[in-house]
Amino acid sequence: MPEYEFRDVYVPRGVSRRAATRLLTEHAEYGHWELDRLRLNSDGSRQVRLRRRIIRQLRATW
């Protein structure tokens, strides 16, 4: 089973949808994050959980 690390990002309600999309796209492109969960609160703010896979290096047994 793969292991993931998570990052929570809070986007306040004043941020436009386009700016939020740009922010999440930058995280995806440069940090190799993918969207795990997005929660839209009643006040208009967004709570985003991003995840990326942890790749463990195996030691060479020579």
N, C-alpha and C positions, 0 to 999 in steps of 0.2 A: 504494500500500500504506500503510495507516495506521501511524503511529508511536505507541508506547506508552511510558509511564514506569512503572517498577516499584518496589514497596516490599515489603521482606521483613519479616514480623512473626513473632516467636517467641512461642509460647504454652507456658508450662511445664506439666509434668504435673499439678500440683495444681489447675489451673483446670478447673472443671466445663465440661461441654459447653454448658450454657445460657449461662454467662458468656462462653465463646469465641464463641458465636453472637451474643450481644449486642455484643461488641467488633467483630466483623466487620460486623455490620449498621450500626453507627455509622460505620465507615469508608465503607461503601457509600452511606449516605444523605447524610452531610455532606461527604465528600471526593470523591464520585463515583468510588469505586474499585469494581472488580469482581474476583471470584476468578479467578486464573489457575491456581494449583496449590496443593494442600494435601497435605502429606506427614506421615503419622503415624509417629513414630519408635517403636522397640521399647521405649523407656523410658516411653512414654505422652505425651511432649511432641509439639507440632505445629509444623511449619514451614510458614508460609503465605506465598504470593507473591500480591500484589495488583497489578493493573494499571489504568491509566486512559489514555484516548486523549489525545494531545497535539494540540491544535487550533491550527494555525498561521494567523495573520492575514495575508491578502494585502494588499499596499499598493494603494490606489486610484491609478490612473494617470489623472489628470484633466488 
